[in-house]
């Protein structure tokens, strides 16, 4: 397994506690609760897997050309390793009520499955080829996809830990 995605699995595993399944409602602020954040992460992994399965089936890159705003956002997230707060999640990754127990059981295997399809595409198309568009960052290489997921996962794992602390 790729080292970045192994690290992502550790980061997510460390944020999983029994209370994630208990905190299914959003806090009073209208923001997501811990279970919704975890579901969001899970949905990003399953969506990435589906996208790369389309790439594998096509046998070629499905990426478009990057715009300047996408290049800048990619530089911030992938290049600098910083995930800004407040960006609206793409519709495919917005929580929709998958039971928290199911998400907890399936999220680590979902990362493994994502790694497998990323590795297949990397082996057939190369690691430095823009292969698939991210809905916000635009076209990314397999290497960039892995780093983006690690940065994104760390960002949300910290949110999950904060949401599980009493009084927050």
TORPA-4810 file (N, C-alpha, C, O; in nm, 3 decimals):
<nodes>
NODE_1_0.085_-0.118_0.000_0.000_0.000_0.000_0.089_0.124_0.000_0.197_0.123_0.059_X
NODE_2_0.044_0.227_-0.066_0.118_0.353_-0.071_0.135_0.411_0.069_0.043_0.405_0.151_X
NODE_3_0.253_0.467_0.097_0.283_0.517_0.232_0.190_0.631_0.275_0.154_0.640_0.392_X
NODE_4_0.152_0.717_0.182_0.061_0.827_0.220_-0.076_0.772_0.261_-0.137_0.820_0.356_X
NODE_5_-0.122_0.671_0.188_-0.253_0.617_0.222_-0.247_0.527_0.346_-0.346_0.514_0.417_X
NODE_6_-0.131_0.466_0.373_-0.114_0.397_0.500_-0.123_0.496_0.615_-0.187_0.470_0.717_X
NODE_7_-0.058_0.611_0.597_-0.064_0.716_0.700_-0.207_0.766_0.716_-0.253_0.790_0.828_X
NODE_8_-0.277_0.782_0.605_-0.418_0.824_0.610_-0.500_0.723_0.690_-0.582_0.763_0.773_X
NODE_9_-0.479_0.594_0.668_-0.552_0.494_0.745_-0.524_0.508_0.894_-0.615_0.496_0.976_X
NODE_10_-0.398_0.532_0.930_-0.364_0.550_1.073_-0.433_0.674_1.130_-0.490_0.669_1.239_X
NODE_11_-0.429_0.784_1.056_-0.490_0.909_1.102_-0.640_0.889_1.125_-0.694_0.932_1.227_X
NODE_12_-0.706_0.825_1.031_-0.850_0.802_1.043_-0.878_0.704_1.157_-0.969_0.726_1.237_X
NODE_13_-0.801_0.597_1.166_-0.821_0.498_1.273_-0.808_0.562_1.410_-0.885_0.532_1.501_X
NODE_14_-0.710_0.651_1.426_-0.688_0.717_1.555_-0.802_0.812_1.590_-0.824_0.841_1.708_X
NODE_15_-0.876_0.861_1.491_-0.987_0.951_1.520_-1.117_0.877_1.549_-1.214_0.936_1.596_X
NODE_16_-1.118_0.746_1.522_-1.240_0.667_1.543_-1.252_0.628_1.690_-1.164_0.562_1.746_X
NODE_17_-1.360_0.667_1.749_-1.395_0.623_1.884_-1.541_0.585_1.881_-1.613_0.615_1.785_X
NODE_18_-1.586_0.520_1.986_-1.727_0.482_1.992_-1.818_0.603_1.985_-1.931_0.592_1.937_X
NODE_19_-1.772_0.718_2.031_-1.859_0.836_2.033_-1.888_0.890_1.894_-1.984_0.966_1.877_X
NODE_20_-1.808_0.854_1.793_-1.838_0.899_1.658_-1.974_0.847_1.615_-2.052_0.920_1.553_X
NODE_21_-2.004_0.722_1.649_-2.134_0.668_1.610_-2.247_0.728_1.693_-2.362_0.729_1.648_X
NODE_22_-2.216_0.777_1.812_-2.320_0.836_1.896_-2.354_0.978_1.854_-2.468_1.020_1.872_X
NODE_23_-2.260_1.052_1.800_-2.281_1.192_1.766_-2.326_1.205_1.621_-2.250_1.251_1.536_X
NODE_24_-2.448_1.163_1.594_-2.496_1.166_1.457_-2.560_1.299_1.421_-2.570_1.331_1.302_X
NODE_25_-2.602_1.375_1.516_-2.664_1.503_1.486_-2.562_1.614_1.473_-2.455_1.610_1.535_X
NODE_26_-2.595_1.714_1.393_-2.506_1.827_1.377_-2.511_1.915_1.500_-2.615_1.926_1.565_X
NODE_27_-2.399_1.979_1.533_-2.400_2.072_1.646_-2.500_2.186_1.622_-2.548_2.206_1.510_X
NODE_28_-2.529_2.259_1.726_-2.626_2.369_1.718_-2.588_2.472_1.613_-2.676_2.542_1.562_X
NODE_29_-2.461_2.484_1.581_-2.416_2.585_1.484_-2.462_2.554_1.342_-2.446_2.638_1.253_X
NODE_30_-2.517_2.437_1.320_-2.559_2.399_1.186_-2.448_2.332_1.106_-2.469_2.294_0.991_X
NODE_31_-2.331_2.317_1.167_-2.221_2.248_1.099_-2.232_2.099_1.124_-2.312_2.055_1.207_X
NODE_32_-2.153_2.022_1.052_-2.157_1.878_1.066_-2.106_1.833_1.201_-2.016_1.894_1.259_X
NODE_33_-2.163_1.725_1.251_-2.113_1.659_1.370_-2.004_1.560_1.330_-1.972_1.547_1.212_X
NODE_34_-1.947_1.491_1.428_-1.836_1.398_1.403_-1.875_1.288_1.305_-1.797_1.254_1.216_X
NODE_35_-1.995_1.233_1.319_-2.038_1.125_1.230_-2.053_1.175_1.087_-2.022_1.102_0.992_X
NODE_36_-2.100_1.297_1.070_-2.116_1.353_0.936_-1.980_1.380_0.871_-1.963_1.358_0.751_X
NODE_37_-1.885_1.428_0.950_-1.749_1.452_0.897_-1.688_1.319_0.853_-1.628_1.310_0.746_X
NODE_38_-1.704_1.216_0.935_-1.651_1.084_0.900_-1.719_1.031_0.774_-1.653_0.973_0.687_X
NODE_39_-1.850_1.049_0.763_-1.922_1.005_0.643_-1.873_1.082_0.521_-1.858_1.023_0.413_X
NODE_40_-1.848_1.211_0.535_-1.794_1.291_0.425_-1.662_1.231_0.375_-1.642_1.216_0.255_X
NODE_41_-1.573_1.196_0.468_-1.446_1.135_0.429_-1.471_1.004_0.355_-1.412_0.979_0.250_X
NODE_42_-1.556_0.921_0.411_-1.590_0.792_0.349_-1.641_0.813_0.206_-1.601_0.741_0.115_X
NODE_43_-1.729_0.909_0.188_-1.785_0.935_0.055_-1.678_0.985_-0.042_-1.686_0.957_-0.162_X
NODE_44_-1.579_1.059_0.007_-1.472_1.104_-0.082_-1.390_0.984_-0.130_-1.346_0.982_-0.245_X
NODE_45_-1.368_0.885_-0.042_-1.290_0.768_-0.082_-1.367_0.682_-0.182_-1.309_0.634_-0.279_X
NODE_46_-1.496_0.664_-0.158_-1.574_0.582_-0.252_-1.591_0.654_-0.386_-1.590_0.589_-0.491_X
NODE_47_-1.606_0.785_-0.385_-1.618_0.860_-0.510_-1.487_0.857_-0.589_-1.489_0.842_-0.711_X
NODE_48_-1.374_0.870_-0.520_-1.245_0.862_-0.588_-1.228_0.724_-0.650_-1.182_0.712_-0.764_X
NODE_49_-1.264_0.621_-0.577_-1.254_0.484_-0.629_-1.338_0.470_-0.756_-1.291_0.414_-0.855_X
NODE_50_-1.460_0.518_-0.753_-1.547_0.509_-0.872_-1.487_0.585_-0.989_-1.489_0.536_-1.102_X
NODE_51_-1.434_0.703_-0.963_-1.372_0.782_-1.070_-1.254_0.710_-1.133_-1.240_0.708_-1.255_X
NODE_52_-1.169_0.653_-1.049_-1.052_0.582_-1.102_-1.090_0.449_-1.166_-1.018_0.401_-1.253_X
NODE_53_-1.200_0.389_-1.125_-1.248_0.270_-1.196_-1.291_0.307_-1.337_-1.273_0.228_-1.430_X
NODE_54_-1.348_0.426_-1.355_-1.381_0.474_-1.490_-1.254_0.494_-1.573_-1.250_0.459_-1.691_X
NODE_55_-1.150_0.550_-1.510_-1.022_0.568_-1.578_-0.966_0.432_-1.619_-0.923_0.416_-1.733_X
NODE_56_-0.967_0.335_-1.528_-0.913_0.201_-1.557_-0.990_0.137_-1.672_-0.930_0.074_-1.759_X
NODE_57_-1.121_0.152_-1.672_-1.203_0.094_-1.779_-1.174_0.160_-1.913_-1.172_0.093_-2.016_X
NODE_58_-1.151_0.292_-1.911_-1.123_0.365_-2.035_-0.981_0.339_-2.084_-0.953_0.347_-2.203_X
NODE_59_-0.892_0.308_-1.990_-0.753_0.284_-2.026_-0.679_0.409_-2.066_-0.575_0.403_-2.131_X
NODE_60_-0.734_0.523_-2.026_-0.669_0.651_-2.058_-0.711_0.757_-1.958_-0.807_0.740_-1.883_X
NODE_61_-0.637_0.866_-1.957_-0.668_0.978_-1.868_-0.804_1.035_-1.902_-0.842_1.044_-2.018_X
NODE_62_-0.877_1.074_-1.800_-1.005_1.143_-1.818_-0.995_1.288_-1.772_-1.096_1.356_-1.756_X
NODE_63_-0.872_1.336_-1.750_-0.850_1.471_-1.699_-0.870_1.575_-1.809_-0.848_1.549_-1.927_X
NODE_64_-0.911_1.692_-1.766_-0.924_1.808_-1.855_-0.805_1.900_-1.828_-0.715_1.865_-1.751_X
NODE_65_-0.805_2.014_-1.889_-0.701_2.113_-1.863_-0.735_2.193_-1.738_-0.851_2.224_-1.713_X
NODE_66_-0.633_2.226_-1.661_-0.654_2.301_-1.536_-0.672_2.450_-1.566_-0.609_2.506_-1.655_X
NODE_67_-0.759_2.512_-1.487_-0.773_2.658_-1.492_-0.673_2.717_-1.393_-0.617_2.645_-1.310_X
NODE_68_-0.649_2.846_-1.402_-0.557_2.910_-1.307_-0.607_2.900_-1.163_-0.527_2.872_-1.073_X
NODE_69_-0.737_2.921_-1.136_-0.784_2.903_-0.998_-0.763_2.759_-0.947_-0.729_2.739_-0.830_X
NODE_70_-0.782_2.660_-1.034_-0.758_2.522_-0.993_-0.611_2.498_-0.964_-0.577_2.430_-0.867_X
NODE_71_-0.524_2.553_-1.045_-0.379_2.538_-1.022_-0.341_2.599_-0.887_-0.261_2.542_-0.813_X
NODE_72_-0.398_2.715_-0.857_-0.368_2.779_-0.728_-0.417_2.693_-0.612_-0.344_2.671_-0.515_X
NODE_73_-0.541_2.645_-0.621_-0.595_2.561_-0.514_-0.515_2.432_-0.498_-0.492_2.386_-0.386_X
NODE_74_-0.471_2.374_-0.609_-0.387_2.253_-0.603_-0.255_2.285_-0.535_-0.206_2.205_-0.455_X
NODE_75_-0.197_2.400_-0.567_-0.072_2.441_-0.502_-0.091_2.452_-0.351_-0.006_2.405_-0.275_X
NODE_76_-0.200_2.512_-0.307_-0.225_2.531_-0.164_-0.243_2.396_-0.094_-0.179_2.369_0.007_X
NODE_77_-0.330_2.311_-0.149_-0.364_2.185_-0.082_-0.253_2.081_-0.100_-0.206_2.023_-0.002_X
NODE_78_-0.213_2.057_-0.223_-0.116_1.950_-0.250_0.026_2.000_-0.230_0.109_1.932_-0.169_X
NODE_79_0.055_2.118_-0.282_0.191_2.170_-0.273_0.230_2.212_-0.132_0.339_2.181_-0.085_X
NODE_80_0.140_2.284_-0.065_0.170_2.336_0.069_0.116_2.246_0.180_0.154_2.262_0.296_X
NODE_81_0.028_2.153_0.147_-0.028_2.065_0.249_-0.126_2.134_0.341_-0.139_2.096_0.458_X
NODE_82_-0.195_2.236_0.292_-0.287_2.313_0.374_-0.429_2.299_0.320_-0.454_2.324_0.202_X
NODE_83_-0.522_2.260_0.405_-0.663_2.250_0.368_-0.738_2.367_0.432_-0.758_2.369_0.553_X
NODE_84_-0.780_2.464_0.350_-0.851_2.579_0.406_-0.987_2.538_0.463_-1.050_2.444_0.416_X
NODE_85_-1.030_2.610_0.565_-1.162_2.590_0.623_-1.267_2.658_0.536_-1.236_2.752_0.463_X
NODE_86_-1.389_2.610_0.546_-1.502_2.682_0.491_-1.539_2.652_0.348_-1.639_2.705_0.300_X
NODE_87_-1.465_2.569_0.277_-1.504_2.536_0.140_-1.625_2.444_0.144_-1.633_2.354_0.228_X
NODE_88_-1.718_2.466_0.055_-1.837_2.382_0.050_-1.802_2.250_-0.018_-1.740_2.249_-0.124_X
NODE_89_-1.841_2.142_0.043_-1.812_2.009_-0.010_-1.891_1.985_-0.139_-2.007_2.026_-0.149_X
NODE_90_-1.829_1.921_-0.236_-1.904_1.881_-0.356_-2.022_1.793_-0.318_-2.015_1.720_-0.219_X
NODE_91_-2.128_1.798_-0.395_-2.250_1.725_-0.361_-2.227_1.575_-0.342_-2.292_1.514_-0.258_X
NODE_92_-2.136_1.516_-0.418_-2.110_1.373_-0.408_-2.053_1.334_-0.271_-2.062_1.218_-0.231_X
NODE_93_-1.995_1.431_-0.201_-1.932_1.398_-0.072_-2.004_1.459_0.048_-1.949_1.461_0.158_X
NODE_94_-2.124_1.507_0.028_-2.202_1.561_0.140_-2.274_1.447_0.211_-2.333_1.360_0.147_X
NODE_95_-2.269_1.448_0.344_-2.335_1.341_0.420_-2.481_1.325_0.381_-2.553_1.423_0.359_X
NODE_96_-2.522_1.199_0.373_-2.661_1.171_0.334_-2.729_1.072_0.426_-2.836_1.020_0.395_X
NODE_97_-2.665_1.046_0.541_-2.729_0.961_0.641_-2.688_0.815_0.639_-2.761_0.730_0.689_X
NODE_98_-2.572_0.785_0.582_-2.522_0.648_0.592_-2.502_0.621_0.742_-2.441_0.702_0.811_X
NODE_99_-2.552_0.508_0.792_-2.537_0.481_0.936_-2.391_0.488_0.980_-2.302_0.435_0.914_X
NODE_100_-2.368_0.555_1.093_-2.232_0.577_1.143_-2.157_0.446_1.165_-2.037_0.437_1.141_X
NODE_101_-2.229_0.342_1.211_-2.165_0.213_1.234_-2.113_0.155_1.102_-2.006_0.095_1.098_X
NODE_102_-2.190_0.172_0.995_-2.149_0.125_0.862_-2.025_0.201_0.815_-1.930_0.141_0.765_X
NODE_103_-2.026_0.332_0.832_-1.911_0.414_0.792_-1.787_0.371_0.869_-1.680_0.353_0.811_X
NODE_104_-1.801_0.354_1.001_-1.687_0.313_1.084_-1.631_0.178_1.037_-1.509_0.159_1.035_X
NODE_105_-1.718_0.086_0.999_-1.674_-0.047_0.956_-1.611_-0.046_0.818_-1.522_-0.127_0.789_X
NODE_106_-1.655_0.045_0.732_-1.615_0.040_0.592_-1.509_0.143_0.552_-1.453_0.132_0.443_X
NODE_107_-1.480_0.242_0.635_-1.393_0.351_0.591_-1.248_0.306_0.568_-1.187_0.346_0.469_X
NODE_108_-1.194_0.224_0.655_-1.055_0.179_0.636_-1.044_0.086_0.515_-0.953_0.104_0.434_X
NODE_109_-1.135_-0.012_0.498_-1.132_-0.091_0.374_-1.154_-0.006_0.248_-1.102_-0.039_0.142_X
NODE_110_-1.230_0.103_0.260_-1.252_0.191_0.144_-1.122_0.259_0.102_-1.099_0.279_-0.017_X
NODE_111_-1.037_0.293_0.198_-0.907_0.352_0.165_-0.820_0.248_0.095_-0.751_0.279_-0.002_X
NODE_112_-0.824_0.124_0.143_-0.749_0.015_0.079_-0.795_-0.004_-0.065_-0.712_-0.016_-0.156_X
NODE_113_-0.924_-0.007_-0.086_-0.979_-0.026_-0.221_-0.940_0.091_-0.311_-0.906_0.072_-0.428_X
NODE_114_-0.944_0.212_-0.257_-0.903_0.329_-0.333_-0.757_0.317_-0.373_-0.721_0.345_-0.488_X
NODE_115_-0.672_0.273_-0.280_-0.530_0.257_-0.310_-0.509_0.156_-0.422_-0.424_0.176_-0.509_X
NODE_116_-0.584_0.049_-0.421_-0.569_-0.055_-0.524_-0.599_0.000_-0.663_-0.523_-0.026_-0.756_X
NODE_117_-0.707_0.075_-0.678_-0.742_0.127_-0.811_-0.646_0.240_-0.851_-0.612_0.253_-0.969_X
NODE_118_-0.603_0.321_-0.756_-0.503_0.424_-0.786_-0.374_0.359_-0.836_-0.314_0.405_-0.933_X
NODE_119_-0.332_0.253_-0.770_-0.209_0.182_-0.809_-0.221_0.119_-0.948_-0.127_0.123_-1.026_X
NODE_120_-0.337_0.062_-0.978_-0.359_0.005_-1.112_-0.347_0.112_-1.219_-0.282_0.092_-1.322_X
NODE_121_-0.411_0.226_-1.195_-0.407_0.335_-1.294_-0.266_0.392_-1.307_-0.221_0.425_-1.417_X
NODE_122_-0.198_0.402_-1.195_-0.060_0.451_-1.197_0.030_0.358_-1.277_0.115_0.403_-1.354_X
NODE_123_0.012_0.227_-1.260_0.093_0.129_-1.332_0.068_0.134_-1.482_0.160_0.116_-1.561_X
NODE_124_-0.056_0.158_-1.521_-0.087_0.156_-1.665_-0.067_0.291_-1.732_-0.035_0.296_-1.851_X
NODE_125_-0.087_0.401_-1.660_-0.081_0.534_-1.723_0.037_0.619_-1.677_0.071_0.718_-1.743_X
NODE_126_0.100_0.581_-1.566_0.213_0.659_-1.516_0.175_0.743_-1.395_0.058_0.776_-1.375_X
NODE_127_0.275_0.778_-1.316_0.252_0.853_-1.193_0.252_1.003_-1.211_0.206_1.075_-1.122_X
NODE_128_0.303_1.053_-1.323_0.312_1.198_-1.342_0.216_1.251_-1.447_0.234_1.361_-1.500_X
NODE_129_0.114_1.173_-1.477_0.015_1.212_-1.577_-0.112_1.257_-1.504_-0.160_1.187_-1.415_X
NODE_130_-0.164_1.372_-1.542_-0.293_1.414_-1.486_-0.397_1.314_-1.536_-0.418_1.298_-1.656_X
NODE_131_-0.461_1.246_-1.441_-0.546_1.132_-1.477_-0.695_1.159_-1.461_-0.776_1.116_-1.543_X
NODE_132_-0.731_1.231_-1.355_-0.872_1.250_-1.324_-0.890_1.385_-1.256_-0.805_1.429_-1.179_X
NODE_133_-1.003_1.450_-1.286_-1.032_1.581_-1.225_-1.091_1.565_-1.086_-1.180_1.483_-1.064_X
NODE_134_-1.040_1.645_-0.994_-1.102_1.662_-0.863_-1.207_1.772_-0.881_-1.182_1.866_-0.956_X
NODE_135_-1.322_1.764_-0.816_-1.427_1.864_-0.839_-1.389_2.007_-0.804_-1.449_2.101_-0.856_X
NODE_136_-1.291_2.027_-0.717_-1.250_2.163_-0.677_-1.109_2.194_-0.728_-1.082_2.305_-0.774_X
NODE_137_-1.019_2.097_-0.719_-0.879_2.121_-0.754_-0.849_2.101_-0.902_-0.745_2.146_-0.951_X
NODE_138_-0.939_2.035_-0.973_-0.915_2.010_-1.115_-0.831_1.886_-1.137_-0.828_1.797_-1.052_X
NODE_139_-0.762_1.878_-1.251_-0.689_1.756_-1.286_-0.570_1.732_-1.194_-0.491_1.823_-1.166_X
NODE_140_-0.559_1.606_-1.148_-0.450_1.568_-1.058_-0.386_1.438_-1.107_-0.450_1.356_-1.173_X
NODE_141_-0.259_1.421_-1.072_-0.190_1.294_-1.093_-0.230_1.200_-0.980_-0.292_1.242_-0.883_X
NODE_142_-0.194_1.073_-0.993_-0.219_0.977_-0.885_-0.147_1.021_-0.758_-0.204_1.016_-0.649_X
NODE_143_-0.023_1.065_-0.773_0.054_1.113_-0.657_-0.017_1.230_-0.590_-0.024_1.235_-0.467_X
NODE_144_-0.069_1.322_-0.668_-0.141_1.437_-0.612_-0.270_1.394_-0.545_-0.307_1.449_-0.441_X
NODE_145_-0.340_1.297_-0.603_-0.463_1.246_-0.541_-0.432_1.190_-0.403_-0.505_1.216_-0.307_X
NODE_146_-0.324_1.113_-0.392_-0.289_1.054_-0.263_-0.257_1.162_-0.160_-0.304_1.155_-0.046_X
NODE_147_-0.178_1.260_-0.199_-0.143_1.366_-0.104_-0.266_1.447_-0.066_-0.284_1.482_0.051_X
NODE_148_-0.352_1.476_-0.163_-0.475_1.552_-0.133_-0.558_1.477_-0.030_-0.608_1.538_0.064_X
NODE_149_-0.573_1.344_-0.047_-0.653_1.268_0.050_-0.588_1.268_0.187_-0.659_1.273_0.288_X
NODE_150_-0.456_1.263_0.194_-0.389_1.268_0.324_-0.411_1.404_0.390_-0.445_1.410_0.509_X
NODE_151_-0.392_1.513_0.318_-0.411_1.647_0.373_-0.556_1.665_0.417_-0.583_1.716_0.526_X
NODE_152_-0.649_1.624_0.332_-0.793_1.634_0.361_-0.830_1.549_0.483_-0.905_1.594_0.569_X
NODE_153_-0.778_1.426_0.489_-0.807_1.337_0.601_-0.755_1.391_0.733_-0.824_1.384_0.834_X
NODE_154_-0.633_1.444_0.732_-0.577_1.503_0.855_-0.662_1.620_0.902_-0.692_1.633_1.021_X
NODE_155_-0.701_1.705_0.808_-0.784_1.822_0.838_-0.913_1.779_0.910_-0.949_1.834_1.014_X
NODE_156_-0.981_1.681_0.853_-1.108_1.639_0.910_-1.091_1.551_1.034_-1.178_1.552_1.121_X
NODE_157_-0.983_1.475_1.044_-0.960_1.395_1.165_-0.946_1.488_1.286_-0.994_1.457_1.395_X
NODE_158_-0.880_1.601_1.267_-0.868_1.698_1.375_-1.007_1.754_1.411_-1.037_1.773_1.529_X
NODE_159_-1.090_1.780_1.312_-1.226_1.826_1.339_-1.303_1.721_1.420_-1.372_1.755_1.516_X
NODE_160_-1.289_1.595_1.382_-1.358_1.487_1.453_-1.312_1.484_1.599_-1.394_1.473_1.690_X
NODE_161_-1.183_1.493_1.620_-1.130_1.493_1.760_-1.186_1.613_1.838_-1.227_1.598_1.953_X
NODE_162_-1.188_1.729_1.776_-1.242_1.849_1.845_-1.389_1.830_1.878_-1.433_1.864_1.988_X
NODE_163_-1.466_1.775_1.784_-1.609_1.757_1.806_-1.640_1.655_1.915_-1.748_1.657_1.973_X
NODE_164_-1.546_1.567_1.943_-1.569_1.464_2.044_-1.528_1.509_2.182_-1.556_1.440_2.280_X
NODE_165_-1.462_1.625_2.192_-1.423_1.676_2.325_-1.544_1.735_2.394_-1.624_1.804_2.331_X
NODE_166_-1.559_1.710_2.521_-1.673_1.767_2.595_-1.672_1.920_2.587_-1.568_1.985_2.600_X
NODE_167_-1.790_1.974_2.566_-1.805_2.120_2.566_-1.774_2.185_2.434_-1.775_2.308_2.424_X
NODE_168_-1.745_2.105_2.330_-1.716_2.164_2.198_-1.817_2.122_2.097_-1.809_2.162_1.981_X
</nodes>
